[in-house]
Amino acid sequence: MHKTFFIIAATVALLSLSVGTTANAKNTKKKNFLVVKVNKSTNTVGALKFSFSKIKNEKVKNKEVNYTDAEENMDDQDNLKKEYYRTTVYYELRNLGKEPVDLSYSLNSIIDDSGKDYSDDGSASGYGFDTLAGEKKLQPKTSKTGRFILISNHKITITKPRINVGDEYSDDENEIADGGIAAIAE
């Protein structure tokens, strides 16, 4: 009798655990985000090369508690809908050159699959925030990790990020390389 009770109790416990796991999976799905691993690098533009690790796409409720630095710095924040889209592209930036690149003068933006450029002067239809913009000098043969955070009232599609690399400067007066497009090789 006790053995039968124990087996029934263990079965009920396992079923409860299984149901709980399923409920947790649904809750994760309800959060409306998807993470895609990329693990690819771009060509070098000037001294800079980007390596992407992952892309996180999410649908966000327009509440101040959900804001990142991107929303906080966005001039057009009041025009975001009740729900909007945020895509975060995680990357490593490497200086392959012989001179330091001053990231506070060398500005970059990201281009989505449709060709839309997300920059820091964008609006609720497409705004981009680079966490490394404004950083000091990136020394030769070193790297830093950063994120491009894209905000839009419309769905953002990026499968192969391209970077609009600005002219590269060692300081506010000395240009060391022209900008261009950094893209993942096909």
Protein Blocks (a to p, Z undefined) as FASTA:
>chain_A
ZZmmmmmmmmmmmmmmmmmmmmmmmmmmmnopacddfkpadddehjbccddfbdcddddd
ddfklpcfklmmpmklmmpcfbdcddddddddddfbfbdcdfklmccddddfkopacdfk
bcfkopcddfkgopacddehiacddddddddfbdcddfbdcdddddddfbfklcfbdcdd
ddddZZ
